[in-house]
Every structure is written in C-alpha cells, then in structure tokens.
Amino acid sequence: MADIRDINKAIYAINSSAVFHIGAENNADVLDSCTIEWLEGTTPISKADIQTKINELQVEYDAKEYQRQRANEYPSMADQLDDIYHNGIDGWKATIKVTKDKYSKP
C-alpha cells in the first residue's frame, strides 16, 4: 500500500528536481485515487512508473534490514572507543563480530 510519503520518495527517486502537488483525502493507499499536479514544466510520470519505483525502493529497504538491526545493537561510539582503549582493536572486533554474525548480510 503506497501512502503519500512513498509516492513522494518514488517521484524524487525518478526525478530529483520534480515539482508537483499530490491531492489526496487520506494518507492510506492513495496512489490509485490521488491526483498529481505536475508544476513548473515537470514532465509527468505515470502512476505505473511511480508504483514500479515504490516497489524497487521497498526491495532496497528490505534488503538493508540487517543494517538497521545491527545499528540498534551496536554499542555506542563512546563504548566502542572505550572497548578499543581497554581491549585493543582485536577485542573491539570480537565485540562487534557478535552483532555482525547475529545479523549477517543476506
């Protein structure tokens, strides 16, 4: 389900200088029912192309889930620097490896 934020991201991913206005009554699945007014000579982008880009962006987002999970579990930078100070680079690498192994790249 595409909401207005998804539509905005997709349009800007296709044309970063696009100028447009989205008219929608709600922020739910609006791509099919919204109106897009293309302003300042912006070349219109079809809703099919916008939906395709939304899908591509979602695939990219999903593929980076491991990065978001790692970021939530890594120690703070201050703690990591303290770990390096007390345990050296190899000790720090061992600490970080636990999280990297837990959330490995697909």
PyMOL CGO cylinders between C-alpha atoms (Angstrom):
from pymol import cmd
from pymol.cgo import CYLINDER

trace = [
    CYLINDER, 0.00, 0.00, 0.00, 1.50, 3.28, -1.09, 0.3, 1, 1, 1, 1, 1, 1,
    CYLINDER, 1.50, 3.28, -1.09, 0.99, 6.33, 1.07, 0.3, 1, 1, 1, 1, 1, 1,
    CYLINDER, 0.99, 6.33, 1.07, 1.87, 9.91, 0.22, 0.3, 1, 1, 1, 1, 1, 1,
    CYLINDER, 1.87, 9.91, 0.22, 5.40, 9.56, 1.64, 0.3, 1, 1, 1, 1, 1, 1,
    CYLINDER, 5.40, 9.56, 1.64, 6.04, 6.56, -0.61, 0.3, 1, 1, 1, 1, 1, 1,
    CYLINDER, 6.04, 6.56, -0.61, 4.76, 8.46, -3.64, 0.3, 1, 1, 1, 1, 1, 1,
    CYLINDER, 4.76, 8.46, -3.64, 6.98, 11.45, -2.83, 0.3, 1, 1, 1, 1, 1, 1,
    CYLINDER, 6.98, 11.45, -2.83, 10.06, 9.27, -2.39, 0.3, 1, 1, 1, 1, 1, 1,
    CYLINDER, 10.06, 9.27, -2.39, 9.38, 7.44, -5.64, 0.3, 1, 1, 1, 1, 1, 1,
    CYLINDER, 9.38, 7.44, -5.64, 8.83, 10.60, -7.65, 0.3, 1, 1, 1, 1, 1, 1,
    CYLINDER, 8.83, 10.60, -7.65, 12.04, 12.18, -6.31, 0.3, 1, 1, 1, 1, 1, 1,
    CYLINDER, 12.04, 12.18, -6.31, 13.95, 8.95, -6.97, 0.3, 1, 1, 1, 1, 1, 1,
    CYLINDER, 13.95, 8.95, -6.97, 12.80, 9.13, -10.60, 0.3, 1, 1, 1, 1, 1, 1,
    CYLINDER, 12.80, 9.13, -10.60, 13.26, 12.90, -10.97, 0.3, 1, 1, 1, 1, 1, 1,
    CYLINDER, 13.26, 12.90, -10.97, 15.01, 14.69, -8.12, 0.3, 1, 1, 1, 1, 1, 1,
    CYLINDER, 15.01, 14.69, -8.12, 14.01, 18.11, -9.46, 0.3, 1, 1, 1, 1, 1, 1,
    CYLINDER, 14.01, 18.11, -9.46, 10.32, 17.31, -9.93, 0.3, 1, 1, 1, 1, 1, 1,
    CYLINDER, 10.32, 17.31, -9.93, 7.84, 19.91, -8.75, 0.3, 1, 1, 1, 1, 1, 1,
    CYLINDER, 7.84, 19.91, -8.75, 4.40, 18.55, -8.03, 0.3, 1, 1, 1, 1, 1, 1,
    CYLINDER, 4.40, 18.55, -8.03, 1.40, 18.56, -5.75, 0.3, 1, 1, 1, 1, 1, 1,
    CYLINDER, 1.40, 18.56, -5.75, -0.43, 15.43, -4.60, 0.3, 1, 1, 1, 1, 1, 1,
    CYLINDER, -0.43, 15.43, -4.60, -4.12, 15.76, -3.89, 0.3, 1, 1, 1, 1, 1, 1,
    CYLINDER, -4.12, 15.76, -3.89, -5.48, 13.05, -1.62, 0.3, 1, 1, 1, 1, 1, 1,
    CYLINDER, -5.48, 13.05, -1.62, -8.18, 12.82, 1.02, 0.3, 1, 1, 1, 1, 1, 1,
    CYLINDER, -8.18, 12.82, 1.02, -6.26, 10.48, 3.31, 0.3, 1, 1, 1, 1, 1, 1,
    CYLINDER, -6.26, 10.48, 3.31, -2.78, 9.09, 3.81, 0.3, 1, 1, 1, 1, 1, 1,
    CYLINDER, -2.78, 9.09, 3.81, -3.75, 5.46, 3.22, 0.3, 1, 1, 1, 1, 1, 1,
    CYLINDER, -3.75, 5.46, 3.22, -3.25, 3.61, -0.08, 0.3, 1, 1, 1, 1, 1, 1,
    CYLINDER, -3.25, 3.61, -0.08, -3.62, 6.69, -2.25, 0.3, 1, 1, 1, 1, 1, 1,
    CYLINDER, -3.62, 6.69, -2.25, -1.70, 6.14, -5.48, 0.3, 1, 1, 1, 1, 1, 1,
    CYLINDER, -1.70, 6.14, -5.48, -4.72, 4.94, -7.45, 0.3, 1, 1, 1, 1, 1, 1,
    CYLINDER, -4.72, 4.94, -7.45, -7.08, 7.59, -6.11, 0.3, 1, 1, 1, 1, 1, 1,
    CYLINDER, -7.08, 7.59, -6.11, -4.82, 10.62, -5.77, 0.3, 1, 1, 1, 1, 1, 1,
    CYLINDER, -4.82, 10.62, -5.77, -4.32, 13.38, -8.26, 0.3, 1, 1, 1, 1, 1, 1,
    CYLINDER, -4.32, 13.38, -8.26, -0.82, 14.53, -9.10, 0.3, 1, 1, 1, 1, 1, 1,
    CYLINDER, -0.82, 14.53, -9.10, -0.43, 18.02, -10.46, 0.3, 1, 1, 1, 1, 1, 1,
    CYLINDER, -0.43, 18.02, -10.46, 2.89, 18.48, -12.25, 0.3, 1, 1, 1, 1, 1, 1,
    CYLINDER, 2.89, 18.48, -12.25, 4.20, 22.02, -11.82, 0.3, 1, 1, 1, 1, 1, 1,
    CYLINDER, 4.20, 22.02, -11.82, 6.86, 24.26, -13.33, 0.3, 1, 1, 1, 1, 1, 1,
    CYLINDER, 6.86, 24.26, -13.33, 7.19, 22.22, -16.52, 0.3, 1, 1, 1, 1, 1, 1,
    CYLINDER, 7.19, 22.22, -16.52, 7.93, 18.94, -14.76, 0.3, 1, 1, 1, 1, 1, 1,
    CYLINDER, 7.93, 18.94, -14.76, 7.47, 16.05, -17.16, 0.3, 1, 1, 1, 1, 1, 1,
    CYLINDER, 7.47, 16.05, -17.16, 4.62, 13.90, -15.82, 0.3, 1, 1, 1, 1, 1, 1,
    CYLINDER, 4.62, 13.90, -15.82, 5.47, 10.45, -14.50, 0.3, 1, 1, 1, 1, 1, 1,
    CYLINDER, 5.47, 10.45, -14.50, 2.88, 7.73, -14.94, 0.3, 1, 1, 1, 1, 1, 1,
    CYLINDER, 2.88, 7.73, -14.94, 1.35, 6.13, -11.87, 0.3, 1, 1, 1, 1, 1, 1,
    CYLINDER, 1.35, 6.13, -11.87, 2.57, 2.77, -13.18, 0.3, 1, 1, 1, 1, 1, 1,
    CYLINDER, 2.57, 2.77, -13.18, 6.16, 4.07, -13.20, 0.3, 1, 1, 1, 1, 1, 1,
    CYLINDER, 6.16, 4.07, -13.20, 5.69, 5.54, -9.73, 0.3, 1, 1, 1, 1, 1, 1,
    CYLINDER, 5.69, 5.54, -9.73, 4.38, 2.18, -8.45, 0.3, 1, 1, 1, 1, 1, 1,
    CYLINDER, 4.38, 2.18, -8.45, 7.32, 0.36, -10.03, 0.3, 1, 1, 1, 1, 1, 1,
    CYLINDER, 7.32, 0.36, -10.03, 9.74, 2.73, -8.28, 0.3, 1, 1, 1, 1, 1, 1,
    CYLINDER, 9.74, 2.73, -8.28, 7.86, 2.31, -4.97, 0.3, 1, 1, 1, 1, 1, 1,
    CYLINDER, 7.86, 2.31, -4.97, 8.30, -1.45, -5.31, 0.3, 1, 1, 1, 1, 1, 1,
    CYLINDER, 8.30, -1.45, -5.31, 12.02, -1.07, -6.12, 0.3, 1, 1, 1, 1, 1, 1,
    CYLINDER, 12.02, -1.07, -6.12, 12.58, 1.22, -3.15, 0.3, 1, 1, 1, 1, 1, 1,
    CYLINDER, 12.58, 1.22, -3.15, 10.80, -1.27, -0.87, 0.3, 1, 1, 1, 1, 1, 1,
    CYLINDER, 10.80, -1.27, -0.87, 13.04, -4.10, -2.08, 0.3, 1, 1, 1, 1, 1, 1,
    CYLINDER, 13.04, -4.10, -2.08, 16.11, -1.94, -1.37, 0.3, 1, 1, 1, 1, 1, 1,
    CYLINDER, 16.11, -1.94, -1.37, 14.78, -1.04, 2.07, 0.3, 1, 1, 1, 1, 1, 1,
    CYLINDER, 14.78, -1.04, 2.07, 14.01, -4.66, 2.94, 0.3, 1, 1, 1, 1, 1, 1,
    CYLINDER, 14.01, -4.66, 2.94, 17.47, -5.78, 1.77, 0.3, 1, 1, 1, 1, 1, 1,
    CYLINDER, 17.47, -5.78, 1.77, 19.07, -3.47, 4.35, 0.3, 1, 1, 1, 1, 1, 1,
    CYLINDER, 19.07, -3.47, 4.35, 17.13, -4.77, 7.35, 0.3, 1, 1, 1, 1, 1, 1,
    CYLINDER, 17.13, -4.77, 7.35, 20.29, -6.37, 8.72, 0.3, 1, 1, 1, 1, 1, 1,
    CYLINDER, 20.29, -6.37, 8.72, 21.94, -2.91, 8.81, 0.3, 1, 1, 1, 1, 1, 1,
    CYLINDER, 21.94, -2.91, 8.81, 19.11, -1.43, 10.85, 0.3, 1, 1, 1, 1, 1, 1,
    CYLINDER, 19.11, -1.43, 10.85, 19.17, -4.39, 13.23, 0.3, 1, 1, 1, 1, 1, 1,
    CYLINDER, 19.17, -4.39, 13.23, 22.93, -4.10, 13.68, 0.3, 1, 1, 1, 1, 1, 1,
    CYLINDER, 22.93, -4.10, 13.68, 22.74, -0.36, 14.30, 0.3, 1, 1, 1, 1, 1, 1,
    CYLINDER, 22.74, -0.36, 14.30, 20.23, -0.95, 17.11, 0.3, 1, 1, 1, 1, 1, 1,
    CYLINDER, 20.23, -0.95, 17.11, 22.52, -3.45, 18.83, 0.3, 1, 1, 1, 1, 1, 1,
    CYLINDER, 22.52, -3.45, 18.83, 25.99, -1.99, 18.35, 0.3, 1, 1, 1, 1, 1, 1,
    CYLINDER, 25.99, -1.99, 18.35, 27.41, -0.36, 21.45, 0.3, 1, 1, 1, 1, 1, 1,
    CYLINDER, 27.41, -0.36, 21.45, 27.51, 3.44, 21.42, 0.3, 1, 1, 1, 1, 1, 1,
    CYLINDER, 27.51, 3.44, 21.42, 30.55, 5.06, 19.83, 0.3, 1, 1, 1, 1, 1, 1,
    CYLINDER, 30.55, 5.06, 19.83, 31.79, 6.04, 23.29, 0.3, 1, 1, 1, 1, 1, 1,
    CYLINDER, 31.79, 6.04, 23.29, 31.54, 2.43, 24.45, 0.3, 1, 1, 1, 1, 1, 1,
    CYLINDER, 31.54, 2.43, 24.45, 33.27, 1.20, 21.29, 0.3, 1, 1, 1, 1, 1, 1,
    CYLINDER, 33.27, 1.20, 21.29, 36.15, 3.64, 21.82, 0.3, 1, 1, 1, 1, 1, 1,
    CYLINDER, 36.15, 3.64, 21.82, 36.39, 2.55, 25.44, 0.3, 1, 1, 1, 1, 1, 1,
    CYLINDER, 36.39, 2.55, 25.44, 36.48, -1.08, 24.26, 0.3, 1, 1, 1, 1, 1, 1,
    CYLINDER, 36.48, -1.08, 24.26, 39.35, -0.25, 21.89, 0.3, 1, 1, 1, 1, 1, 1,
    CYLINDER, 39.35, -0.25, 21.89, 41.22, 1.55, 24.66, 0.3, 1, 1, 1, 1, 1, 1,
    CYLINDER, 41.22, 1.55, 24.66, 40.86, -1.31, 27.15, 0.3, 1, 1, 1, 1, 1, 1,
    CYLINDER, 40.86, -1.31, 27.15, 40.91, -4.34, 24.83, 0.3, 1, 1, 1, 1, 1, 1,
    CYLINDER, 40.91, -4.34, 24.83, 42.62, -3.15, 21.66, 0.3, 1, 1, 1, 1, 1, 1,
    CYLINDER, 42.62, -3.15, 21.66, 41.38, -3.39, 18.11, 0.3, 1, 1, 1, 1, 1, 1,
    CYLINDER, 41.38, -3.39, 18.11, 41.16, -7.18, 18.22, 0.3, 1, 1, 1, 1, 1, 1,
    CYLINDER, 41.16, -7.18, 18.22, 38.97, -7.07, 21.35, 0.3, 1, 1, 1, 1, 1, 1,
    CYLINDER, 38.97, -7.07, 21.35, 36.75, -4.44, 19.72, 0.3, 1, 1, 1, 1, 1, 1,
    CYLINDER, 36.75, -4.44, 19.72, 36.47, -6.55, 16.55, 0.3, 1, 1, 1, 1, 1, 1,
    CYLINDER, 36.47, -6.55, 16.55, 35.39, -9.54, 18.67, 0.3, 1, 1, 1, 1, 1, 1,
    CYLINDER, 35.39, -9.54, 18.67, 32.69, -7.42, 20.33, 0.3, 1, 1, 1, 1, 1, 1,
    CYLINDER, 32.69, -7.42, 20.33, 31.38, -6.13, 17.01, 0.3, 1, 1, 1, 1, 1, 1,
    CYLINDER, 31.38, -6.13, 17.01, 31.57, -9.57, 15.35, 0.3, 1, 1, 1, 1, 1, 1,
    CYLINDER, 31.57, -9.57, 15.35, 28.90, -10.91, 17.72, 0.3, 1, 1, 1, 1, 1, 1,
    CYLINDER, 28.90, -10.91, 17.72, 26.35, -8.46, 16.29, 0.3, 1, 1, 1, 1, 1, 1,
    CYLINDER, 26.35, -8.46, 16.29, 27.60, -8.87, 12.71, 0.3, 1, 1, 1, 1, 1, 1,
    CYLINDER, 27.60, -8.87, 12.71, 27.19, -12.65, 13.00, 0.3, 1, 1, 1, 1, 1, 1,
    CYLINDER, 27.19, -12.65, 13.00, 23.77, -12.32, 14.60, 0.3, 1, 1, 1, 1, 1, 1,
    CYLINDER, 23.77, -12.32, 14.60, 22.54, -10.11, 11.72, 0.3, 1, 1, 1, 1, 1, 1,
    CYLINDER, 22.54, -10.11, 11.72, 24.53, -11.31, 8.75, 0.3, 1, 1, 1, 1, 1, 1,
    CYLINDER, 24.53, -11.31, 8.75, 24.22, -9.92, 5.25, 0.3, 1, 1, 1, 1, 1, 1,
    CYLINDER, 24.22, -9.92, 5.25, 21.75, -11.81, 3.10, 0.3, 1, 1, 1, 1, 1, 1,
]
cmd.load_cgo(trace, "trace")
